[in-house]
Amino acid sequence: QSAPHNVPGLPHFVLQLSGAKTAAMSDRKRMSIGAVTAPILGSRSSATTEREAGIAEVFTKASEEKLKALYVTSVTDRDLQGRQSFAEKDRVVLAPPGCDEQEMEDWVRQCVGFGCKKGLKPESPNQDSFSLVVVENDFAMYGVYDGHGPAGHDCSDLSLRKLGSAFLNDPDRERDPGAVLTKVFLDTQEILMKQGNFDTSGTTCTIVYHDKKLDRLTIAHVGDSRSVLGKKKDESSPWESLELTTDHKPDLPKEKARIENANPPGRVVFDGYYNHRVFALNGMYPGLNMSRALGDVIAHKEAGLTAEPDICVIDLKAEREKYAKLMLLICTDGVWEFILSQEAINMAQKFTDCQQAVDRLMKESWDRWMKDSDNEITDDITAVMVYL
């Protein structure tokens, strides 16, 4: 039976939040949700300039060493909620001075696919965001963000800019990326708390940093934008999947204990339908169905939320000794709501072209949302895929 769009006792904005299950759900309707070429911005906004400043040092080093490099980042759609459903989000593509942007993008697309589609929710802009930086023989960084709440699109975009720039320009990035990621997540949260716009709006964030010299992945995340490693031993073996992140749900024992022992403590309450939610000790707010996020100032101050990420490190050299092929997926819960991790790997591996794989994964996600909701609603859908 379908859940109603309004639950007595819960503030309306609670029902605008989304959150994936570890296992995909089927045969039920969501409560609600707070291959097109993406248009490229023709004019440079202050936000775009900030992105350029964040990547300038990386590009300077790449140019000096004569290395290929590319930066791709989403930007908030110019037409906001007017953007057509399942249309790509606006984005900016930047390459080092003197390099041809299209040539650099073609180079990256040999092993990377990406997309960010607006859901079927006419009252809201696309609140997902993503970015990627690839420098030949040096490093790559991939980030996925899923905003929620009335200003979720602004929160995901601002988090992307602040966090990405701070991480890329930290002098300790290569020496201890996990520690630096933890620091910049927490620093970004401090910035968001001072903005005044994000009391009831926030974003997930999953960053995967690939040190190509060491062939090592460092993953940092808050929320439920899951990252999955696909692995295949040989041509006769099936693809395997390894979840690199754990969805930060309030009912996980570790998360529940932290929330209940916070200062001030929060509460974890089952909403009677599908989600456990986080509430303040003495009030029926904010009602988030995730235990960690960026933004969400009231939840951080009164309900035990945290922006400290979990860190995971994967030695790809060791993986390559056992597996002939490796694949990385990073997606928002627009994908994971109805597609299991192993199923996503199985679907993506059918394509030698990464972009075709991502397009197929996003379209399948859209179709399953539409079927489940009787063509009424879908979440925003973002996916990044990398052949490692």
TORVOMAR-712728 format. One record per atom (N, C-alpha, C): x, y, z; residue in one letter. Coordinates in steps of 0.2 Angstrom, whole numbers, padded with zeros to 4 digits, always signed. Each point is the difference from the previous one (the first is absolute). Layout:
BEGIN
XYZA ...
// end
This chain:
BEGIN
+0004-0006+0000Q -0004+0006+0000Q +0004+0006+0000Q -0002+0005-0004S +0004+0006+0000S +0000+0004+0006S +0006+0003+0002A +0000+0005+0006A -0003+0006-0002A -0004+0004+0004P -0003+0006-0001P +0006+0006-0001P -0002+0005-0004H +0005+0005-0001H +0001+0005+0007H -0005-0001+0004N +0001+0004+0007N -0001-0005+0005N +0004+0000+0005V -0001-0004+0006V -0001+0005+0006V -0006-0001+0004P -0001+0004+0005P +0006+0000+0005P +0001+0006+0003G +0005+0001+0005G +0007+0001-0003G +0001+0000-0007L +0007+0001-0003L -0001+0006-0004L +0005+0005+0001P +0000+0006-0004P +0001-0002-0007P -0003+0004-0005H -0001-0001-0007H +0007-0001-0003H +0005+0004+0002F +0007-0001-0003F +0003-0006+0001F -0002-0004+0006V +0003-0006+0001V -0002-0005-0006V -0005+0001-0003L -0002-0005-0005L +0003+0002-0007L +0004+0005+0000Q +0003+0002-0006Q +0007-0003-0001Q +0002-0004+0006L +0007-0003+0000L -0001-0007-0003L +0006-0002-0003S +0000-0006-0003S +0006-0004+0003S +0000-0007+0000G +0005-0004+0003G +0000-0007-0003G +0005-0003-0002A +0000-0006-0003A +0001-0006+0005A -0003-0005-0001K +0001-0006+0004K +0006-0004-0002K +0003-0004+0004T +0006-0004-0002T -0003-0005-0005T -0006-0003+0001A -0003-0004-0005A -0005+0004-0003A +0000+0000-0007A -0005+0004-0004A -0007-0003+0002A -0005+0005+0000M -0007-0001+0002M -0004-0001-0006M -0005-0004+0000S -0004+0000-0006S -0008-0001+0002S -0004+0001-0004D -0007-0001+0001D -0003+0005+0005D +0002+0006+0000R -0002+0005+0005R +0001+0007-0003R -0003+0005+0003K +0001+0006-0003K +0003+0005+0005K +0005+0004-0002R +0003+0004+0004R -0005+0005+0003R +0002+0003+0006M -0004+0005+0003M +0000+0006-0004M +0006+0003-0001S +0001+0005-0005S +0007+0002+0000S +0002+0004-0005I +0007+0002-0001I +0001+0007+0001I +0002+0002+0006G +0002+0007+0000G +0004+0001-0007G +0036-0035-0104A +0006+0003+0000A +0000+0007-0003A +0000+0005+0006V -0001+0007-0002V +0007+0003+0001V +0002+0004-0005T +0007+0004+0002T -0002+0006+0004T +0004+0000+0006A -0001+0006+0004A +0002+0006-0003A -0004+0005+0002P +0002+0007-0003P +0006+0003+0004P +0004+0003-0003I +0006+0003+0003I -0001+0007+0001I +0001+0003+0006L -0001+0007+0001L +0004+0004-0004L -0003+0005-0003G +0004+0005-0004G +0003+0005+0003G -0003+0002+0006S +0003+0006+0004S +0003-0003+0006S +0005+0003+0003R +0003-0002+0006R -0003+0004+0006R -0003-0004+0004S -0003+0003+0007S +0005+0000+0005S -0001+0003+0006S +0005+0001+0005S +0001-0007+0002S -0005-0005+0000A +0001-0007+0002A +0005-0003-0004A -0001+0001-0007T +0005-0003-0005T +0007+0003+0001T +0001+0006+0002T +0006+0003+0001T +0003-0004+0006T -0004-0001+0005E +0003-0003+0006E +0002-0007-0002E -0003-0004-0004R +0002-0006-0002R +0006+0000-0004R +0001+0005-0004E +0006+0001-0004E +0006+0001+0005E -0001+0004+0005A +0005+0002+0005A +0002-0007+0004A -0005-0004+0001G +0002-0006+0004G +0004-0005-0004G -0001+0000-0007I +0004-0005-0004I +0006+0003-0003I +0001+0007+0001A +0006+0003-0004A +0007-0003+0002A +0001-0001+0006E +0006-0003+0002E +0002-0007-0003E -0006-0004+0000V +0001-0006-0003V +0001+0000-0007V -0003+0005-0004F +0001+0001-0007F +0007+0002-0001F +0003+0005+0004T +0006+0002-0001T +0006-0005+0000T -0001-0004+0005K +0004-0006+0001K +0000-0005-0006K -0006-0001-0002A -0001-0005-0006A +0003+0003-0006A -0001+0007-0001S +0003+0003-0006S +0008+0000+0000S +0003+0001+0006E +0007+0000+0001E +0003-0007-0001E -0004-0005+0002E +0002-0007-0002E -0002-0003-0006E -0004+0004-0004K -0002-0002-0006K -0005-0006+0000K -0004+0000+0005L -0005-0005+0001L -0007+0002-0002L -0004-0005-0002K -0007+0002-0002K -0004+0001+0007K -0005+0004-0001A -0004+0001+0006A -0007+0003-0002A -0005-0002+0005L -0007+0003-0002L -0003+0001+0007L -0005+0005+0000Y -0004+0001+0006Y -0007+0000-0003Y -0005-0004+0003V -0007+0001-0002V -0004+0001+0006V -0004+0005+0000T -0004+0001+0006T -0007+0002-0002T -0005-0002+0004S -0007+0002-0001S -0001+0007+0003S -0004+0004-0003V -0002+0006+0003V -0008+0000+0000V -0003+0004+0005T -0007+0001+0001T -0003+0002-0007T -0005-0004-0002D -0004+0002-0006D -0002+0007+0000D +0001+0003-0006R -0002+0007-0001R -0008+0001+0001R -0003-0006-0002D -0008+0001+0000D -0003-0004+0006D +0005-0002+0004L -0003-0003+0007L -0005-0005-0001L -0006+0001+0003Q -0005-0005+0000Q -0003-0001-0007Q +0001+0005-0005G -0002+0000-0007G +0004-0005-0004G +0005-0003+0002R +0004-0004-0004R -0005-0007-0001R +0000-0002-0006Q -0004-0006-0002Q +0003-0006+0004Q -0005-0004+0002S +0002-0006+0004S +0004-0005-0005S +0005-0003+0003F +0005-0005-0003F +0004+0004-0005F +0001+0007+0001A +0005+0004-0004A +0006+0000+0004A +0006+0001-0003E +0006+0001+0004E +0001+0006+0003E +0003+0000+0006K +0001+0006+0003K +0006+0004-0003K +0000+0007+0000D +0005+0004-0003D +0007-0002+0003D +0005+0001-0004R +0006-0001+0003R +0006+0004-0004R +0005+0000+0004V +0006+0004-0003V +0006-0005-0001V +0003+0000-0006V +0006-0004-0002V +0006+0005+0000V +0005-0002+0004L +0006+0004+0000L +0006-0004-0002L +0005+0003-0004A +0006-0003-0001A +0006+0005+0001A +0006-0003+0001P +0006+0005+0001P +0000+0005-0006P +0003+0006+0001P +0001+0004-0005P +0004-0003-0006P -0003+0002-0006G +0004-0003-0006G -0003-0007-0002G -0004-0003+0004C -0002-0007-0002C -0007+0001-0003C -0002-0004-0004D -0006-0001-0003D -0005-0003+0005D -0005+0003+0002E -0005-0003+0005E -0003-0006-0003E -0002+0000-0006Q -0004-0006-0003Q +0005-0006-0001Q +0006+0001-0002E +0005-0005+0000E +0002-0003+0007E +0000+0004+0005M +0001-0002+0007M -0006-0004+0002M -0006+0002-0002E -0006-0004+0002E +0000-0006-0003E +0001-0001-0006D +0000-0006-0004D +0005-0005+0003D +0006+0003+0002W +0005-0004+0004W -0003-0003+0006W -0003+0004+0004V -0003-0003+0007V -0005-0005-0002V -0004+0002-0005R -0006-0005-0001R +0002-0007-0002R +0006-0001-0002Q +0003-0007-0001Q -0001-0004+0006Q +0000+0002+0006C -0001-0004+0006C -0005+0003+0005C -0003+0005-0002V -0005+0003+0005V -0006+0002-0003V -0006-0001+0003G -0006+0002-0002G -0004+0003+0006G -0004+0005-0002F -0003+0004+0005F -0007+0003-0002F -0005+0001+0004G -0006+0003-0001G -0003+0003+0006G -0005+0005-0001C -0003+0003+0006C -0007+0002-0003C -0005-0004+0001K -0007+0001-0003K -0005+0003+0005K -0004+0004-0002K -0005+0003+0005K -0006-0005+0000K -0002-0001+0006G -0006-0004+0001G -0006+0003-0002G -0006-0004+0001L -0006+0002-0002L -0003+0003+0007L +0001+0006+0001K -0002+0004+0006K +0000+0007-0002K -0006+0002-0003P +0000+0007-0004P +0001+0006+0005P -0001-0001+0007E +0000+0005+0005E +0007+0001+0002E +0005-0004-0002S +0007+0001+0002S +0005-0001-0006S +0006+0004+0001P +0005-0001-0005P +0004-0006+0002P +0004-0002-0005N +0005-0006+0001N +0004+0002+0006N +0000-0004+0005Q +0004+0001+0007Q +0006-0004+0000Q +0001-0004-0005D +0006-0004+0000D +0006+0004-0003D +0006-0001+0002S +0006+0003-0003S +0005-0005-0001S +0005+0001-0004F +0006-0004-0001F +0006+0004-0003F +0006-0003+0001S +0006+0003-0003S +0005-0006-0001S +0005+0001-0004L +0005-0004-0001L +0006+0004-0003L +0006-0002+0003V +0006+0002-0002V +0005-0006-0002V +0003+0000-0006V +0004-0005-0002V +0007+0003-0003V +0005-0002+0003V +0007+0002-0002V +0004-0006-0002V +0002+0000-0006E +0004-0006-0003E +0006-0002+0005E +0000-0007+0001N +0005-0003+0004N +0001+0003+0007N -0005+0004+0002D +0001+0003+0007D -0006-0001+0005D -0006+0002-0002F -0005-0001+0005F -0007+0001-0004F -0005-0003+0003A -0007+0002-0002A -0004+0001+0007A -0005+0004-0001M -0005+0001+0006M -0007+0001-0003M -0004-0004+0003Y -0007-0001-0002Y -0005+0002+0006Y -0004+0004-0001G -0005+0002+0005G -0007+0000-0002G -0004-0002+0004V -0008-0001-0001V -0003+0003+0006V -0005+0004-0001Y -0004+0004+0006Y -0007-0001-0002Y -0004-0001+0005D -0008+0000+0000D -0003+0004+0005D -0002+0006-0003G -0003+0005+0005G -0007-0002+0002G -0002+0003+0005H -0007-0001+0003H -0002+0006+0004H -0007+0001+0000G -0003+0006+0003G -0001+0005-0005G -0003+0006+0003P -0002+0005-0005P +0006+0004-0004P +0006+0000+0004A +0006+0003-0004A +0005-0006-0001A -0002-0006-0001G +0005-0005-0001G +0004+0000-0006G -0002+0003-0005H +0004+0001-0006H +0005+0005+0001H -0001+0006+0004D +0005+0004+0002D +0005-0003+0004D -0002-0004+0005C +0005-0003+0005C +0004-0005-0004C -0002-0004-0004S +0004-0005-0004S +0005+0004-0004S -0002+0005-0004D +0004+0004-0004D +0006+0003+0004D -0002+0004+0006L +0005+0003+0004L +0005-0005+0003L -0003-0005+0002S +0005-0006+0003S +0005-0002-0005S -0003-0001-0006L +0005-0002-0005L +0006+0005-0001L -0002+0006-0001R +0005+0005-0001R +0005+0001+0006R -0003+0000+0006K +0005+0001+0006K +0004-0006+0001K -0003-0006+0000L +0003-0006+0002L +0006-0002-0005L -0002+0001-0006G +0004-0002-0006G +0006+0004+0000G -0001+0007+0000S +0006+0004+0000S +0005+0000+0006S -0003-0001+0006A +0004-0001+0006A +0004-0006+0000A -0003-0006-0003F +0004-0006+0000F +0005+0000-0005F -0001+0003-0006L +0005+0000-0005L +0006+0004+0001L -0001+0005+0004N +0005+0005+0002N +0003-0001+0006N -0002-0005+0004D +0004-0002+0006D +0006-0003-0001D +0006+0003+0003P +0006-0003-0001P +0001-0007+0003P -0004-0003+0004D +0001-0006+0003D -0005-0005-0004D -0003+0002-0006R -0004-0005-0003R +0003-0006-0003R +0006+0000-0002E +0003-0006-0002E +0003-0004+0006E +0002+0003+0005R +0003-0004+0005R -0006-0004+0005R -0005+0004+0001D -0005-0003+0004D -0007+0002-0002D -0003-0003-0006P -0006+0003-0003P -0006-0001+0005P +0000-0006+0004G -0005-0001+0004G -0001+0005+0005G +0006+0002+0004A -0001+0005+0005A -0002+0007-0003A +0003+0002-0006V -0002+0006-0003V -0007+0000-0002V -0003-0006-0003L -0007+0000-0001L -0004+0001+0006L +0001-0003+0005T -0003+0001+0006T +0000+0007+0002T +0005+0004+0000K +0001+0007+0002K -0004+0004-0005K +0000-0001-0006V -0004+0004-0005V -0007-0001+0001V -0002-0006+0001F -0008-0001+0001F -0002+0004+0006F +0004+0000+0006L -0002+0004+0006L +0001+0007-0001L +0005+0002-0004D +0000+0007-0001D -0005+0003-0005D -0002-0004-0005T -0006+0002-0004T -0006+0000+0004T -0001-0004+0005Q -0006+0000+0004Q +0000+0007+0004Q +0005+0002+0002E +0001+0006+0004E -0002+0006-0005E +0002+0000-0006I -0002+0005-0005I -0007+0000-0001I -0003-0006-0001L -0008+0000-0001L -0004+0002+0006L +0003-0001+0006M -0004+0002+0006M +0000+0008+0001M +0005+0003-0003K +0000+0007+0000K -0004+0004-0006K -0002-0004-0005Q -0004+0003-0005Q -0007+0002+0001Q -0003-0003+0005G -0007+0002+0002G -0005-0003-0005G +0001-0004-0004N -0005-0002-0005N -0001-0008+0001N +0003-0003+0004F +0000-0007+0000F -0002-0003+0007F -0005+0003+0003D -0003-0003+0006D -0003-0007-0001D -0004+0000-0005T -0003-0006-0002T +0001-0003-0007T +0006+0002-0002S +0002-0003-0007S +0007-0002+0001S +0002-0005-0004G +0007-0003+0001G +0001-0004-0006G +0006-0004+0000T +0002-0004-0005T +0004-0006+0002T -0001-0006-0004T +0005-0005+0001T +0007+0002-0003T +0005-0004+0001C +0006+0001-0004C +0004-0006+0000C +0002-0003-0006T +0005-0005+0000T +0005+0002-0005T +0006+0000+0003I +0006+0001-0004I +0005-0006-0001I +0002-0001-0006V +0005-0006-0001V +0006+0004-0003V +0006-0001+0003Y +0006+0003-0002Y +0005-0006-0002Y +0002+0000-0006H +0004-0005-0003H +0007+0003-0001H +0005-0003+0005D +0007+0002-0001D +0003-0005-0005D +0001+0003-0006K +0002-0005-0006K +0007-0002+0001K +0004+0004+0004K +0007-0002+0001K +0001-0006+0005K -0004+0000+0005L -0001-0006+0005L -0005-0005-0002L -0004+0002-0005D -0006-0004-0002D -0004-0002+0006D -0002+0005+0003R -0004-0001+0006R -0006+0005+0000R -0006-0003+0003L -0006+0004+0000L -0001+0002+0008L -0002+0006+0001T -0002+0003+0006T -0007+0002-0001T -0005-0003+0004I -0007+0002-0001I -0002+0003+0007I -0004+0006-0001A -0003+0004+0006A -0007+0001-0002A -0004-0001+0005H -0007+0001-0001H -0004+0002+0006H -0006+0004-0001V -0005+0000+0005V -0007+0000-0004V -0004-0004+0003G -0007-0001-0003G +0000-0007-0004G -0004+0000-0005D -0002-0006-0003D +0002+0000-0008D +0004+0004-0002S +0002-0001-0007S +0006-0005-0001S -0002-0006-0002R +0004-0006+0001R +0006+0000-0005R +0005-0003+0002S +0006-0001-0005S +0001-0008+0000S +0001-0003-0006V +0000-0007+0000V +0006-0002-0005V +0004-0005+0002L +0006-0002-0004L -0002-0007-0003L +0000+0000-0007G -0001-0006-0004G +0006-0003-0001G +0000-0007+0000K +0007-0004-0001K -0002-0006-0004K +0005-0002-0004K -0001-0006-0004K +0007-0003-0001K +0000-0007+0002K +0007-0003+0000K +0002-0002-0007K -0004-0003-0004D +0002-0002-0007D -0006+0000-0004D +0001-0001-0007E -0006+0000-0004E -0006-0005+0002E +0002-0006+0003S -0005-0005+0002S -0003+0001+0007S +0002+0005+0003S -0002+0002+0007S -0006+0005+0000S -0004+0000+0004P -0005+0005+0000P +0002+0007+0004P -0003+0005-0002W +0002+0006+0004W -0002+0000+0007W +0004+0002+0005E -0002+0001+0007E +0000+0007+0002E -0004+0001+0005S -0001+0007+0002S +0002+0001+0008S +0004+0006+0001L +0002+0001+0007L -0003+0007+0001L -0004+0001+0005E -0003+0007+0002E +0006+0003+0004E +0002+0006-0002L +0005+0004+0003L -0002+0005+0005L -0007+0001+0000T -0003+0004+0005T -0006-0003+0003T -0001+0001+0006T -0006-0002+0004T -0005+0006+0000T -0006-0001-0002D -0005+0005+0000D -0001+0002+0008D +0000+0007+0001H +0000+0002+0007H -0007+0001+0002H -0003-0006+0003K -0007+0000+0002K +0000+0001+0007K -0005+0003+0003P -0001+0001+0007P +0000-0006+0005P -0003-0005-0003D -0001-0006+0004D +0006-0005+0000D +0005+0002-0004L +0006-0004+0001L +0003+0000+0007L +0002-0005+0004P +0001+0000+0007P +0005+0006+0001P +0006+0000-0004K +0005+0005+0002K -0003+0007-0001K -0004+0001-0005E -0003+0007-0001E -0005+0002+0005E -0004-0005+0002K -0005+0001+0005K +0003+0002+0007K +0005-0004+0001A +0004+0002+0007A +0003+0007+0000A +0003+0002-0006R +0003+0006+0000R -0005+0006+0000R -0006-0001-0003I -0005+0005+0000I -0003+0001+0007I -0001-0006+0004E -0003+0000+0006E +0005+0003+0006E +0006-0001-0002N +0005+0003+0005N +0003+0006-0002N -0003+0004-0005A +0003+0006-0002A -0002+0005+0005A +0003+0006-0001N -0001+0006+0005N -0003+0006-0004N -0006+0001+0000P -0006-0003+0003P -0001-0007-0003P -0003-0005+0003P -0002-0006-0003P -0006+0001-0005P +0000-0005-0005G -0006+0000-0004G -0003-0007+0001G -0006-0001-0004R -0004-0006+0000R +0000-0003-0007R -0001-0007+0000V -0001-0003-0006V -0007-0003+0001V -0004+0001-0005V -0007-0002+0000V -0002-0003-0007V -0003-0006+0001F -0003-0003-0007F -0006+0004-0002F -0001+0002-0006D -0005+0004-0002D -0007-0004-0002D +0001-0006+0001G -0006-0004-0001G -0001-0003-0007G +0005+0002-0005Y -0001-0002-0006Y +0007-0004-0003Y +0005+0004-0001Y +0006-0003-0003Y +0006+0002+0003Y +0000+0006+0004N +0006+0003+0002N +0000+0001+0008N +0006-0001+0003H +0002+0003+0006H +0002+0007-0001H -0002+0005+0004R +0002+0007-0001R +0003+0003+0007R +0003+0005-0001V +0004+0004+0005V -0004+0006+0003V -0002+0000+0006F -0003+0005+0003F +0004+0004+0006F -0002+0006+0001A +0003+0003+0006A -0003-0003+0007A +0003+0001+0005L -0002-0004+0006L -0008+0002+0002L -0001+0006-0001N -0007+0003+0003N -0004+0002-0006N +0001-0002-0006G -0005+0003-0005G +0000-0005-0006G -0005+0000-0004M -0001-0004-0006M +0003+0003-0006M +0006+0002+0000Y +0004+0003-0005Y +0008-0002+0001Y +0004-0001-0005P -0001+0002-0007P -0003-0006-0004P +0001-0006+0002G -0003-0006-0003G +0004-0002-0006G +0006+0001+0000L +0005-0003-0005L +0000-0007+0000L +0000-0003-0006N +0001-0008+0000N +0007-0002-0002N +0005+0004+0002M +0007-0001+0000M +0004+0003+0006M +0005-0003+0002S +0003+0001+0006S +0006+0005+0000S +0003+0001-0007R +0005+0004-0001R -0001+0004-0006R +0002+0006-0001A -0002+0004-0005A +0004+0007+0000A +0001+0003-0005L +0002+0007+0000L -0006+0005+0000L +0001+0006+0003G -0006+0004+0001G -0004-0002+0006G -0007+0000-0001D -0005-0002+0005D +0002+0003+0007D +0001+0006+0000V +0002+0004+0006V -0003-0002+0007V -0007+0000-0001I -0004-0002+0006I +0001-0007+0003I +0001-0004-0005A +0001-0007+0002A +0007-0001+0003A +0005+0004-0002H +0007+0000+0003H +0000+0003+0007H -0004+0005+0000K +0000+0003+0007K -0004-0003+0005K -0006-0003-0002E -0005-0003+0005E -0001-0007+0000E +0002-0004-0005A -0002-0007-0001A +0006-0005-0001A +0006+0002+0001G +0005-0005-0001G +0003-0001-0006G -0002+0003-0006L +0003-0001-0006L +0007+0002+0000L +0004-0003-0005T +0007+0002+0000T +0002+0000-0008T +0005+0004-0001A +0003+0001-0007A +0007-0004+0000A +0002-0003+0005E +0006-0004+0000E -0001-0006-0005E +0004-0001-0005P -0001-0005-0005P +0003-0007+0003P -0002-0005-0003D +0003-0007+0001D +0006+0000-0006D +0005-0003+0002I +0006+0000-0005I +0001-0008-0001I +0001-0001-0007C +0002-0007-0002C +0006+0000-0005C +0005-0004+0001V +0005+0000-0004V +0001-0007-0004V +0001+0000-0006I +0000-0006-0004I +0007+0000-0004I +0004-0005+0001D +0006-0001-0004D -0001-0003-0006D +0000+0004-0006L -0002-0003-0006L +0006-0005-0003L +0006+0001+0002K +0005-0004-0002K -0001-0007+0003K -0003-0001+0006A -0001-0007+0003A -0006-0002-0004A -0005+0004-0002E -0006-0003-0003E +0002-0002-0007E +0004+0003-0003R +0002-0002-0007R +0004-0006+0000R +0003-0002+0005E +0003-0007+0001E -0005-0005-0001E -0006+0001+0002K -0005-0005+0000K -0005+0001-0005K -0001+0006-0003Y -0005+0001-0004Y +0002+0004-0007Y -0002-0003-0005A +0002+0003-0007A -0003+0006-0002A -0006+0001+0003K -0004+0006-0002K -0003+0003+0007K +0000+0007+0000L -0003+0004+0005L -0004+0006-0002L -0006+0001+0003M -0004+0005-0002M -0003+0004+0006M -0001+0006+0000L -0002+0004+0006L -0007+0003-0002L -0005+0000+0004L -0006+0004+0000L -0001+0004+0006L -0002+0006-0002I -0002+0005+0006I -0007+0003-0002I -0005-0001+0003C -0007+0002-0002C -0004+0003+0006C -0004+0004-0001T -0005+0003+0005T -0005-0006+0000T -0005+0001+0005D -0005-0005+0002D -0005+0000-0006D +0000+0005-0004G -0004-0001-0006G +0001-0006-0004G +0006-0003+0001V +0002-0006-0003V -0002-0006+0005V +0003+0001+0006W +0000-0006+0005W -0007-0001+0003W -0005+0004-0001E -0006-0001+0003E -0003-0007-0003E +0001-0001-0006F -0003-0006-0003F +0004-0005-0004F +0007+0002+0001I +0005-0005-0003I +0005-0002+0005I +0001-0006+0001L +0005-0003+0004L +0007+0002-0002L +0005+0000+0004S +0007+0001-0002S +0002-0005-0005S -0001-0007+0001Q +0002-0005-0005Q -0003+0001-0006Q -0006+0001+0000E -0004+0001-0006E +0002+0006-0004E +0002+0006+0003A +0003+0005-0004A +0007-0002-0003A +0004-0003+0003I +0006-0003-0003I -0001-0004-0006I -0005-0005+0001N -0001-0004-0005N -0003+0004-0006N -0004+0005+0001M -0003+0004-0005M +0006+0004-0004M +0004+0003+0004A +0005+0004-0003A +0005-0004-0004A +0002-0006+0002Q +0006-0003-0003Q -0002-0003-0007Q -0006+0001-0002K -0002-0002-0007K +0002+0005-0005K +0003+0005+0002F +0001+0006-0005F +0008+0001+0001F +0003+0000-0006T +0007+0002+0000T +0001+0008+0000T -0005+0003-0002D +0000+0008+0001D -0003+0002+0006D +0004+0003+0004C -0003+0002+0007C -0006+0005+0000C +0000+0004-0005Q -0006+0005+0000Q -0006-0004-0002Q +0000-0005-0004Q -0006-0004-0002Q -0002-0004+0006Q +0005-0002+0004A -0002-0004+0006A -0004+0005+0005A +0003+0006+0001V -0003+0005+0005V -0007+0001-0003V -0001+0002-0006D -0006+0001-0003D -0005-0005+0001D +0002-0006-0001R -0005-0006+0001R -0002-0001+0007R +0005+0001+0005L -0001+0000+0007L -0005+0005+0002L +0001+0006-0002M -0005+0006+0001M -0007-0001-0003M +0000-0003-0006K -0007-0001-0003K -0004-0006+0004K +0004-0005+0002E -0003-0005+0003E -0003+0002+0007E +0004+0005+0003S -0002+0002+0007S -0006+0005-0001S +0000+0004-0005W -0006+0004-0002W -0006-0005-0001W +0000-0005-0004D -0005-0004-0001D -0003-0004+0006D +0004-0002+0004R -0002-0003+0006R -0004+0005+0005R +0003+0006+0001W -0004+0005+0003W -0007+0001-0002W +0000+0001-0007M -0006+0001-0003M -0005-0005+0001M +0002-0006-0001K -0004-0006+0001K -0003+0000+0008K +0005+0001+0004D -0002-0001+0007D -0005+0006+0002D +0001+0006-0003S -0004+0006+0002S -0006+0001-0004S -0002-0005-0005D -0005+0001-0005D +0001+0006-0004D +0006+0001-0002N +0002+0006-0004N -0001+0007+0003N +0000+0000+0007E -0001+0006+0004E +0006+0004+0002E +0006-0004+0001I +0005+0003+0003I +0007-0004+0000I +0005+0004-0001T +0007-0004+0000T +0005+0005+0004T +0005-0003+0003D +0005+0004+0003D +0005+0002-0006D +0004+0005+0002D +0006+0002-0004D +0004-0006-0001D +0004-0001-0005I +0004-0006-0002I +0007+0002-0002I +0005-0002+0004T +0007+0002-0002T +0004-0006+0001T +0004-0001-0005A +0005-0006-0001A +0006+0002-0003A +0006-0003+0003V +0006+0001-0002V +0003-0007-0001V +0003-0002-0005M +0003-0007-0001M +0007+0001-0003M +0005-0004+0003V +0007+0000-0002V +0002-0007-0001V +0003-0001-0006Y +0004-0006-0001Y +0007+0001+0003Y +0002-0003+0006L +0006+0001+0003L +0006-0004-0003L 
// end
